[in-house]
Amino acid sequence: MKSFFEGIQSLFVDFLFLPMDWLRELELTDWWTANILNWIFIIICCAAMTYWIKQLNIFKANNEDDQDTTAHSFLK
């Protein structure tokens, strides 16, 4: 059983985390490139937020937006 968990450790440490080790070493020379994953996630979140706000404006323009202040029947 111990060798099974050591195999999992070897898989992650020796193979799957190699790109992260490379980014960690790259940070010492170029911070902007080392944080490329963060920049990609920020761009994806900005695009999703823009799309969401655009969809909200479409529903508001069509008067399909329900602005009821009581979200549940027990609040009435």
BELZI-V429087 format. One record per residue. N is the residue number from 0. RES is the residue in one small letter. OMEGA is omega in whole degrees, -180 to 180 (999 if undefined). D_LAST is the distance of its C-alpha to the last C-alpha in Angstrom with 1 decimal. Layout:
[[N/RES/OMEGA/D_LAST] [N/RES/OMEGA/D_LAST]]
This chain:
[[0/m/-180/58.7] [1/k/-179/59.4] [2/s/177/60.9] [3/f/180/57.8] [4/f/175/55.7] [5/e/175/58.5] [6/g/176/58.5] [7/i/178/54.8] [8/q/-180/55.5] [9/s/179/58.4] [10/l/-177/56.4] [11/f/-174/53.8] [12/v/-173/56.1] [13/d/-175/59.1] [14/f/-171/57.6] [15/l/-180/53.9] [16/f/178/53.6] [17/l/176/56.7] [18/p/179/54.9] [19/m/175/52.9] [20/d/178/56.1] [21/w/178/57.6] [22/l/178/54.6] [23/r/178/55.0] [24/e/180/58.7] [25/l/-177/58.0] [26/e/-180/55.7] [27/l/-179/58.8] [28/t/-177/60.3] [29/d/-176/57.5] [30/w/-176/54.0] [31/w/-180/52.5] [32/t/-179/53.9] [33/a/-179/52.9] [34/n/-178/49.3] [35/i/178/49.3] [36/l/178/46.6] [37/n/180/44.2] [38/w/178/45.0] [39/i/179/44.3] [40/f/178/40.9] [41/i/179/40.0] [42/i/178/41.1] [43/i/180/39.1] [44/c/178/35.9] [45/c/178/36.6] [46/a/179/37.1] [47/a/179/33.9] [48/m/178/31.9] [49/t/178/33.7] [50/y/-178/33.0] [51/w/-180/29.3] [52/i/177/28.9] [53/k/178/31.0] [54/q/177/28.8] [55/l/179/25.7] [56/n/177/27.6] [57/i/179/28.6] [58/f/179/25.1] [59/k/179/24.1] [60/a/179/27.3] [61/n/-177/26.6] [62/n/176/23.0] [63/e/-177/21.8] [64/d/-180/19.6] [65/d/-177/15.9] [66/q/180/14.5] [67/d/-177/10.7] [68/t/177/9.4] [69/t/-175/6.4] [70/a/-177/8.9] [71/h/-178/7.5] [72/s/-179/5.7] [73/f/177/5.6] [74/l/-178/3.8] [75/k/999/0.0]]
